[in-house]
Amino acid sequence: MLIDISQEVFGCKVFPGDPQPECERMLSLDAGDVCNLTRVSMCAHNGTHVDAPYHFLNDGKTIDRMGLEPYVGDCWIARCEGDVTAEAAERIMKAAENSGAGKRVLIAGKAVVTVEAARVFAAHGIMLIGNESQTVGPENVPKEVKEVHLILLGAGVTLLEGVVLDGVDEGKYFLSAAPLNFGGCDGAPCRAYLIKQD
């Protein structure tokens, strides 16, 4: 079973201060043009997207240098509300590793990855962590948002932000969330989906 966990781009949530994605019809069959053709304008971090290390680290990898492995493979979905503490992060990692899906973790719910939790995830050597918010860390505390990003991205953990996990049960899934190959960029949108195997 395929489960789409991506936001629709033009109606998506955006991080405060980021531009809303826009589209413009450049050609139209209704106007007698040869085809319909659309121009898109958006931030690389709109909607469901990934952060590359270069987002916060000048010497970090850009999205085109990340490869596909972090974004495709077995993952663990964990449900959590509120602050993800170090203890909660350890529980999540234990369940993920016991299932054989300890390299990619998605957190469902209105959860905030704390600095302490970021350190736990980084120490476990995961490749990807994702959440439903438009950012990991507390959105309204810029200093902590930056620190969480620095801990994770500095450890080579890529971030998958803005996923939609309503109605998705905890457990092991196969994740595909490959970003667009934006050369030299700090992030990119992706079409993320899960495969639940019977």
Secondary structure by P-SEA (a helix, b strand, c coil): ccccccccccccccccccccbbbbbcccccccccbbbbbbbbcccccccccccccccccccccccccccccccbbbbbbbcccccaaaaaaaaaaaaaaccccbbbbcccccccaaaaaaaaaacccccccccccccccccaaaaaaaaaaaaaacbbbbcccccccccbbbbbbbbcccccccccbbbbbbbbbbcc
